[in-house]
């Protein structure tokens, strides 16, 4: 966080991306991406991007989080992974034909 302005000033940096899970782990809040210090850091990084004119992206931790991120000003939001969507789609299809876990 203390070097974000310098990082975002590097020529060629035109976007940056925040991984809340990785960030929470590096801040000592493993698995707690919504802990206040983690959220404060995420918001600080987003504001730094706005100051420097560098769009920020984030991996959303669910639909509501994705909506919140877009409302706050994130320019791009990753919502899930290809593997996760395939697993969920397969589970939905199996449940649709009556398969129970």
WOVENQUI-V283101 format. One line per field, one symbol per residue. ss: DSSP state (~ for helix, > for strand, _ for the rest). psi: psi as a letter, one per 30 degrees, with the letter a starting at -180 (. if undefined). burial: + if it has 24 or more other ideal C-beta (glycine too) atoms within 12 Angstrom, else -. A space follows every 10 residues. Layout:
ss: ???
psi: ???
burial: ???
This chain:
ss: ___~~~~~__ ____>>>>_~ ~~~~~~____ _____~~~~~ ~~~~~~~~~~ ~~__>>>>>> __~~~~~~~~ ~~___>>>>_ _~~~~~~~~~ ~~~~~~____ _
psi: efgeeeeffk kfjfllkkje eeeeefgghk gifgkeeeee eeeeeeeeee efgjkklljk gleeeeeeee efgkfkkkja leeeeeeeee eeeeefggkk .
burial: ---+---+-- -----+++-+ +-++--+--- --+----++- +++-++-++- ---+-+++++ +---+---+- -+-+--++-- ---------- ---------- -
